[in-house]
Amino acid sequence: MLSPVVTLSIFQKQPNPQVFSAGQVIFAEGEPGEFIYGILEGEVDVLVNGKVVEAIETGEVFGAGVLVGVKNRTYTAVAKTDTKLAFLDEETFLFAVQETPVFALKVMKSYSERLSRVERELASLSV
């Protein structure tokens, strides 16, 4: 599996990183999306129905569902601290995967684990 350092190097090659202030919404549950994000600096909270289900840190990726056919965001992402993010669209993601095939495994693992946490949270809310 890729280390956060390798993941960071993939995202650091991307132009125009975005900076989000602590508390700023990066994207909201239900919104359409077209980018996967990599955290260059800072932390991001993942919320389902307004409840934090995970905090992710520098070197992690999120938002990958939109690259595998999920049309709308399944959770809300909020900058927990001042955060610097790089992003990849589908074309850039596919290029990164060609250059570093193991990157796809990292993204799939991260997506699968996050999806499981979101589904557990949703199930606990409906009980």
C-alpha positions as CSV (number, residue, x, y, z in Angstrom):
1,M,0.0,0.0,0.0
2,L,1.2,3.5,-0.7
3,S,2.5,5.6,2.1
4,P,1.0,9.0,2.8
5,V,4.3,10.4,1.4
6,V,3.8,8.8,-2.0
7,T,0.2,9.8,-2.0
8,L,1.2,13.4,-1.2
9,S,3.7,13.4,-4.0
10,I,1.0,12.5,-6.5
11,F,-1.3,15.3,-5.3
12,Q,1.5,17.8,-4.9
13,K,2.1,17.7,-8.7
14,Q,-1.4,19.1,-9.2
15,P,-1.6,22.8,-10.0
16,N,-3.8,25.3,-8.0
17,P,-4.3,23.6,-4.6
18,Q,-7.2,25.1,-2.7
19,V,-7.1,26.4,0.9
20,F,-10.1,25.9,3.2
21,S,-10.4,27.7,6.6
22,A,-11.3,25.6,9.7
23,G,-15.1,25.0,9.6
24,Q,-15.5,25.7,5.9
25,V,-17.5,23.1,3.9
26,I,-15.5,21.5,1.2
27,F,-18.6,19.7,-0.2
28,A,-22.0,18.7,1.1
29,E,-23.8,15.4,1.2
30,G,-26.1,15.1,-1.9
31,E,-24.1,17.5,-4.1
32,P,-22.8,16.3,-7.4
33,G,-19.0,16.1,-7.6
34,E,-16.3,15.5,-10.1
35,F,-13.1,15.6,-8.1
36,I,-11.2,13.3,-5.7
37,Y,-9.3,15.3,-3.0
38,G,-5.9,14.8,-1.4
39,I,-5.0,16.5,1.9
40,L,-1.7,18.3,1.5
41,E,-2.0,20.0,4.9
42,G,-4.5,19.9,7.7
43,E,-7.5,17.7,8.7
44,V,-11.0,17.1,7.3
45,D,-14.1,15.9,9.2
46,V,-16.4,13.5,7.4
47,L,-20.0,14.0,8.5
48,V,-23.2,12.0,7.9
49,N,-26.5,13.6,8.8
50,G,-24.5,16.3,10.7
51,K,-22.5,13.8,12.8
52,V,-18.7,13.4,12.5
53,V,-18.0,9.8,11.6
54,E,-14.3,10.2,10.7
55,A,-11.4,12.7,10.8
56,I,-8.9,12.3,8.0
57,E,-5.4,13.8,7.9
58,T,-2.6,14.9,5.7
59,G,-1.8,12.3,3.0
60,E,-5.3,10.9,2.9
61,V,-7.7,11.0,0.0
62,F,-11.4,11.4,-0.1
63,G,-14.3,12.0,-2.4
64,A,-13.4,9.1,-4.7
65,G,-17.0,7.8,-5.1
66,V,-17.6,10.3,-7.9
67,L,-14.9,8.6,-10.0
68,V,-16.5,5.2,-9.6
69,G,-20.0,6.0,-10.6
70,V,-21.5,7.5,-7.5
71,K,-23.3,10.6,-8.9
72,N,-23.7,12.6,-5.6
73,R,-21.6,13.0,-2.5
74,T,-22.6,10.5,0.2
75,Y,-21.3,12.6,3.1
76,T,-20.2,16.2,3.9
77,A,-16.6,17.1,4.2
78,V,-15.6,20.0,6.4
79,A,-12.2,21.5,7.1
80,K,-11.4,20.6,10.7
81,T,-8.3,22.8,10.7
82,D,-7.0,25.2,8.1
83,T,-6.5,22.8,5.2
84,K,-4.8,22.7,1.9
85,L,-6.2,20.4,-0.7
86,A,-5.2,19.2,-4.2
87,F,-7.7,17.6,-6.5
88,L,-7.9,15.3,-9.4
89,D,-10.6,15.0,-12.0
90,E,-11.2,11.6,-13.7
91,E,-8.7,12.2,-16.5
92,T,-5.9,13.2,-14.1
93,F,-6.8,10.4,-11.7
94,L,-6.5,7.8,-14.6
95,F,-3.1,9.3,-15.5
96,A,-1.9,9.1,-11.9
97,V,-3.0,5.4,-11.8
98,Q,-1.1,4.7,-15.0
99,E,2.0,6.3,-13.5
100,T,1.6,4.6,-10.1
101,P,-0.8,1.7,-10.3
102,V,-0.7,1.0,-6.6
103,F,-2.3,4.4,-6.1
104,A,-5.6,2.9,-7.4
105,L,-5.5,0.3,-4.6
106,K,-4.9,3.0,-2.0
107,V,-7.9,5.0,-3.3
108,M,-10.1,1.9,-3.5
109,K,-9.2,0.8,0.1
110,S,-9.8,4.3,1.4
111,Y,-13.1,4.5,-0.4
112,S,-14.3,1.1,0.7
113,E,-13.4,1.7,4.4
114,R,-15.1,5.2,4.4
115,L,-18.2,3.8,2.6
116,S,-18.4,1.0,5.3
117,R,-18.2,3.6,8.1
118,V,-20.9,5.8,6.4
119,E,-23.2,2.8,5.9
120,R,-22.8,1.8,9.6
121,E,-23.6,5.3,10.7
122,L,-26.7,5.4,8.5
123,A,-27.8,2.0,9.8
124,S,-27.4,3.1,13.4
125,L,-29.6,6.2,12.7
126,S,-32.4,4.2,11.3
127,V,-32.6,1.8,14.3
